[in-house]
Amino acid sequence: MPDAADGAEGTEASDEEFADASPGLAGLERTMHSVAVFSECSYEFVEAIMLHVRKILLHAGKVLVSEDTDAPKSMYAVLWGTLDVYRMGQKIGSLSNGQVLGEGLLVGIFDRWTTTVVARNSCMVCEVPQTALSEALLDHPEESEYFKSLADYFGLRAEEWAQHGSSEMRLALRRPAALRQVSEDFLAALEAGLVSHLYFAGDVIHTEGQEDPPLAFLFDGDVSVEAAGRAVRREEVPSMDMRFLMEGETTTGRGSTAITDSEAGAGSPTAKSRRSSASGRRLSQARRPSVDTGEFNSSLMAASNRARAEAMMAEATAGGPEPGFTAQSLPEAAVFGEEAFLGLIPSASVTVRVCKMSEVRLLYRSAFDQILERFPADREWLQRFQLDAKQAFPFHDFRDHPICQHVDLSKEFFDFLSRHVEQRMFFPGDHILPDNLNQFVPSSILSPTLNISCAAVNVGHVRLQTMHDQPLLPYGHLSSGDILGPGSILPGSWFWSGAEVQALQLCCLTVLHRGIIARALEEHPREREKVVPLLVLEHQQQSNPRSTVTQVKSYRQERVAKILRERSIFSNTSQEFLAEILNFGTVRVFMPGDRIIQQGAEGNSMFILSVGMAEVVKESLEEYAGILLRNLHFIGGLTYGSVFGELVMLGVQSKRTASIIASSTCCTWEVASVAEGSTLEL
């Protein structure tokens, strides 16, 4: 990489050079209209921006921007060519046609460049300086209000961090288990080596199977954690409280349910609607129960177990450069990729997908190693995290899972489960919560026994704590205060029934999410025919033990066609039209609490419910008593034969107007986008 002082920004391309060397104006227009930061803006506004852009021609080796500088305050879009991205002299990525950098500086969220960008070959980029944005905003009041709301929101967030001192954001960097006890000087050096990145809805931070992913810190935003293409948990910073309402109720009306903490998002609200979430975060943190609140039945804990647990935590944190911090004591943030970053697994075990504009800091392994060389005491301390990979995260086939014990399932089915587990690490004192999707649906529609997720403890010991009279099903012999070690299985039902599991040592867990079981059932029809009836029976017995058991029939296309003819807008369509729908259909399986459809999401498919029940909800954001709340308004229920999402599939609507949440195990027939020339094209 050339020295930044020897490089040049590049020369402004003349109109002739631009026309000769690139796709021309049409290519520039396509690029600018696809830039995510302008996704909420009108076509006319983007055209006004283009009147003030500058086209820059770069030759190989020329430096576009340099790290740790505060200028230029511009965004760049690559029109053609390739640029390499460096941090601390090490290459961390590249940019090519259509990709963008500098959105955060353009809108004022970031104040400096954290990377150096160098042309690998001859390149042309389009520069949008802050002055261009300011001039375009003068004649576009709606866009002016939108960008002002962005500045206001992130300004409030910056003030909130500053209120707790300049080291507050640095303290949040201790969220990875490996950084809990490193020295303050080492942590400050890591903070200086971070790469700031602004992600937008649909962007991916990590991809399942990605080798050498950076350690990612979510400081503001909302992401979905996915495995095998299925959302398995959600992280939102700052967290937002949720209120559940029946149709017609308001936040001040009678019958509204109590506020609960939520980790889930509700579409992609604008920045203006999120400005009050900071106060909500502080209040929600105050509500969260800690281990020693007295709410748990400590009388059930034997004195010997209590002493043993305290001794384990003391020993596990002894000798560190700094005292141990539990996750509950740290500023709110979310971290992803630690296990692969430390080399304990060969690649990322999950995909992290952004749901709305998110502020993220990335720590690359090359920068981490370079900084670590300057801190020998911390390097020695971190050796304790160099665990044997086969011991930390061994292979699990989950044949002892409760749903697998009563039916004969294929090796291919178990192989699918084993390939799509999530590997997680917890520091002593942390509360273990492998599955949080239930936190944004009413507990009244979910029975704890319906959570078929589970977590296997590979390394370390954990302690159980339960509320009064809460059984630890399916292991009734366990009680509050018991300590479990390696080889133990933590059923998902514990976490839905109010139990807490606390790490007493450094713990490595392998998590099998219920969404992965659903995906495996989609991929393996033979297993689906065996397992789904068991799950439906379990739900029926939990909801109404005296009810008659419903027979779950096998999937046949003629059954789906019959539903369409009898219960939807397709009732009078031709046989040929119905045949086309069946040809484009796929069986989908959803577990209780899963969102079959997300309000506000784009889509091109419809669903036919053939097994189970689901709830229709409308979601909205509302400021109440100084706190930003996410409201779920329950509109009604769906049962066998319901058809939903057809207006989006037919192009009548562009986005989903409501969310559909499974309240039991559901099987649907999803009809996705159609092929060109199909009879379904309207």
PyMOL commands that set and color helices and strands:
alter all, ss='L'
color gray80, all
select helices_A, chain A and resi 15-21+25-33+36-38+43-50+103-106+130-137+141-163+168-172+177-179+184-192+272-274+277-287+298-300+303-317+327-329+338-341+365-372+376-385+389-392+402-404+411-419+437-440+443-445+448-450+492-496+514-523+525-543+557-567+575-583+646-649
alter helices_A, ss='H'
color red, helices_A
select strands_A, chain A and resi 11-12+54-58+63-65+74-80+83-87+90-95+100-101+116-119+123-129+195-199+204-206+215-227+230-237+240-246+260-262+334-336+351-363+422-426+431-432+454-459+462-465+483-484+489-491+500-503+507-512+585-590+595-597+606-611+614-624+627-638+643-644+659-662+666-671
alter strands_A, ss='S'
color yellow, strands_A
deselect
rebuild
show_as cartoon
